[in-house]
Amino acid sequence: MDSVYMVQTLLTGLANGAIYGLVALGFVLLVNAVNIINFAQGEFVMLGAFLAYTFGAVLSLPFWAAFLLVLASSALIGVLFERTAYRPLRQADGPTYLVATMAASVAIRNIAQNIWGSVPFAYDEPFGRRVIALGSYILVPQHLFILGVTLVLVALLWLFFFHTRLGKLMRAAAQDRDAARLLGVPVRRIGTYTFMLAGATGGMAGILVAPVYFVNLDMGFIMGLKAFVAAIIGGWGSIPGALLGGLLLGLAEQMGTAYISSAYKDAFAFLVLIGFLLFLPRGLFGERVAEKA
């Protein structure tokens, strides 16, 4: 019975960690392309979950139609965010961006509250409450779906950034905007594309996590905070690291909840972060940066 419980705990932790990794990809995308940290990334997840509920439960659209509509809507939200919170401040320094994204996060949350209210919603698509029984083991289809989609997306994003012209242009623009502009890189357009991709990634995380948790206004803040921790654990700016950091975080959180106490569920994430900052500050895939003499 203990081994069965452990396997169930591991699967749940991996599914939760895949969501953290998926949200962390939004941070990594923006760091790799426009070199900023977007603390409103978690709110993209919240909006994606609410949009999934609206398209799927309220409008009764098939899951795949709702899925595509959420991606398209989230990409559009990313563009609007870029035009309002990033582009007017593109000449500003890093702290200004941080404050701007925090303010945007509060604004998005207030807008969502005015549209959907503060009462949580349940959204069970596409698998409902069905489970898969394999002997003594019970598998949740949604967890397997989350893991599969996240792995595929991480692989596609890694190929995109390192093996396509547009991905290389995004990375060049992040390293030195002025030099990239002098070489003919359309820096402004690159920024728009990146926010579209980050918005769509957050929306995808929202529609994947909506059946696992109640759709509510607080989910974006929690997801964004843990995804930020996952991105640091994986190595800031690393796409595979974002996924692995999320998986490790999800496992640590779930194992701690199962075998220590559920009262400290959210604290485990920060204990893991402190451990990495003390013993592996660059993260799992962080690049070594030479110091000037």
Secondary structure, 3 states (H helix, E strand, C coil): CHHHHHHHHHHHHHHHHHHHHHHHHHHHHHHHHCCCCCCCHHHHHHHHHHHHHHHHHHCCCCHHHHHHHHHHHHHHHHHHHHHHHHHHHCCCCHHHHHHHHHHHHHHHHHHHHHHHCCCCECCCCCCCCCCEEECCEEECHHHHHHHHHHHHHHHHHHHHHHHCHHHHHHHHHHHCHHHHHHCCCCHHHHHHHHHHHHHHHHHHHHHHHCCCCCECCCHHHHHHHHHHHHHHHHCCCCHHHHHHHHHHHHHHHHHHHHHCCHHHHHHHHHHHHHHHHHHCCCCCCCCCCCCCC
